[in-house]
Amino acid sequence: MNQGAVAVGPVLAVVLVVLVILAAAAAFAGQLGVSRAVVTASLRAVLQLAVVSLLIAAVVNSWWATAGFILLMLLVAAYTSAGRVGARRRMVLVLLPIAAGSLPVGALIVAAGTTPLTEIALLPIAGILIGGAMTATSLSGRRALDELRDRHGEYEAALALGFLPRDAALEVCRPTAGQALVPALDQTRTVGLVTLPGAFVGVLLGGGTPVEAGATQLLVLVALLAVEVIAIAVTVELVAGGSLSRPVSR
């Protein structure tokens, strides 16, 4: 067994069950209303990773399969973000900021030769970038739409002052939507001091040197900043332009 790998067996299963129970119990005790979500999310993770673990060997041996898997990642990310934003019927529009952030940055990383042009290297990079874009889109979209709803009076006041609808909406929703970047900024600022994120640990577990691990993590963190900034900017524009909105309650 690889000395840096997690031991797979009954002990791991027991530890995972205990951790899920602990998280759900803490959520229940704190009356956070997410106890069930903790359990269902954990179960989904188990099932999805089990399937991916079985399929990954076949996927990374074919460029077509790898491309298909990346497309699936994009669609699932858009579906998830659309649900979080409250605009499931606008899933196609939610796909725009996720793709606009992750695809160009991923292409730049590969074209520059900073990562090998192989299926096994491209797939995890794509997953990291798409995941970051999904989170940024969800957070910024929710904040922007919430602000327009809660501060509708300010929006109307801006219109009365002669602002165009897009500009009035931007005045209200852009400042708070930018807060969606806070998690990425904090992780980048504190990397190595507070956390050793996944890319760093993964390279070490794979036998790389600490320098190689640090370089890989730096690339990932800066790339994620670029991805998330682009995703947030596109999301805010879609909201301000009225393209991305929630269904009107009747």
Secondary structure as UniProt FT lines:
FT   TURN            3..4
FT   HELIX           10..29
FT   TURN            30..31
FT   HELIX           35..59
FT   TURN            60..61
FT   HELIX           63..85
FT   HELIX           88..90
FT   HELIX           91..111
FT   TURN            112..113
FT   HELIX           119..150
FT   HELIX           152..160
FT   TURN            161..162
FT   HELIX           165..177
FT   HELIX           178..181
FT   HELIX           182..190
FT   TURN            192..194
FT   HELIX           198..205
FT   TURN            206..207
FT   HELIX           210..240
FT   TURN            241..242
//
